[in-house]
Amino acid sequence: MTAKTVALPSQLAEGLPLTVVPADHPRSDDERAKILANPGFGTNFTDHMVLVRWTEDQGWHDAKVQAYQPFSIDPASAVLHYAQEIFEGLKAYRRPDGTTATFRPDANAERFNNSARRLAMPELPPEAFIAACDALTLIDQDWVPSEGEMTLYLRPFMFANEVFLGVRPSKEYYFCVIASPAAAYFGGGVSGVSVYASEDFVRAVPGGTGEAKCGGNYAASLLAQAQAAAEGCDQVVWLDGLEHKYVEEMGGMNLFFVYGEGDDAELVTPDLTGSLLPGITRRSLIEAAGDLGYRVTERKISLADWRDDVRDGKITETFACGTAAVITPVYTVKARTGDFEIGSEPGPVTMRLREYLLGIQTGTAEDTHGWIHEIG
Ligand SMILES: *Cc1c(COP(=O)(O)O)cnc(C)c1O
């Protein structure tokens, strides 16, 4: 790969100029190639990062693209004590023509602001969110893999950085974007997961933070994930917080149930009650399924219905969806109230949807919805 000269945006938004300070010691072509040959997930990072500050007096200011580097954080920094932190996740793809693009970054920007409001944090102009992702993708474009289903995973996040132990919204924040090359989630073809439906722990309750993409939700989920692993399962499935009855999500992914088969198949996905995270993959699949002629219903589905409808042959496939893994089939469900098997290989509706969506994302299929954001 040869480094092209890139023109970065001169500002992230009106009145928010972007200063570019290129890394003094970027990885060599050889070092980068070695990492890209086996990137794993979330352990290797590119040469740069975007950093923007917010203070009560100045609002958003001091936007920079600079070398990837550690933060220096005061021990009394608010985020370390009260977890005022939100994040997003999206991917940059290498297009067949060699350019790069992201998938619906406007939807991530909008959800980021919804999360910010819930966590009493300042909103970021959506154009600044998108420009920050673009700037990092451009300066580190040689890190966007071109092999198979490999991508560059972008992680925008914001955290409270005021030095203060009182309990109220911080008066200072950092917005940051980092990027990590990601291997295809499933190296050798698509494989399915086993799940443990947690009847002891809940992820979210009505009025809580389940709709916000905040780190605290994940901290609270780890024990249930450990319980699922102890039960021999790959992932935890969350039930609703009030009745512990209705299926909400799987780990950090939304769920779809396929009723019937062939062209008559109907898709059911839990409705957004306020305690589910509104996935952009979920939203996109609802539209994509329509393109392919499937009926889609958003409604409640209980764990008991899931089990009964699988047993009666009404539910033929179940899959989870999210940015990281796109679509993951669910094969086995374990729960205190009874285990059941859905299948042992990816179902045809699952695979058809997966190929259709991946085609749009990677640029091999037509983007009829205007979901692709070309970066350059
Ligand atoms: C991010 C996330 C999802 C999936 O959202 P996408 O926008 O599709 O990646 C689902 N559930 C939880 C809890 C999440 O954090």
The ligand as an SDF file (V2000), in Angstrom:
LIG
                    3D

 15 15  0  0  0  0  0  0  0  0999 V2000
  -24.5410   -1.4600   20.1400 C   0  0  0  0  0  0  0  0  0  0  0  0
  -25.5490   -2.4170   20.6870 C   0  0  0  0  0  0  0  0  0  0  0  0
  -26.4240   -3.1540   19.8690 C   0  0  0  0  0  0  0  0  0  0  0  0
  -26.3210   -3.1740   18.3490 C   0  0  0  0  0  0  0  0  0  0  0  0
  -26.3930   -1.9440   17.7600 O   0  0  0  0  0  0  0  0  0  0  0  0
  -25.8250   -1.7170   16.2680 P   0  0  0  0  0  0  0  0  0  0  0  0
  -26.0810   -0.2840   16.0180 O   0  0  0  0  0  0  0  0  0  0  0  0
  -26.6000   -2.6110   15.3840 O   0  0  0  0  0  0  0  0  0  0  0  0
  -24.3890   -2.0860   16.3180 O   0  0  0  0  0  0  0  0  0  0  0  0
  -27.3860   -3.9410   20.4730 C   0  0  0  0  0  0  0  0  0  0  0  0
  -27.4710   -4.0380   21.8110 N   0  0  0  0  0  0  0  0  0  0  0  0
  -26.6330   -3.3780   22.6390 C   0  0  0  0  0  0  0  0  0  0  0  0
  -26.7860   -3.5230   24.1090 C   0  0  0  0  0  0  0  0  0  0  0  0
  -25.6460   -2.5450   22.1030 C   0  0  0  0  0  0  0  0  0  0  0  0
  -24.8120   -1.8990   22.9320 O   0  0  0  0  0  0  0  0  0  0  0  0
  1  2  1  0
  2  3  1  0
  2 14  2  0
  3  4  1  0
  3 10  2  0
  4  5  1  0
  5  6  1  0
  6  7  2  0
  6  8  1  0
  6  9  1  0
 10 11  1  0
 11 12  2  0
 12 13  1  0
 12 14  1  0
 14 15  1  0
M  END
$$$$
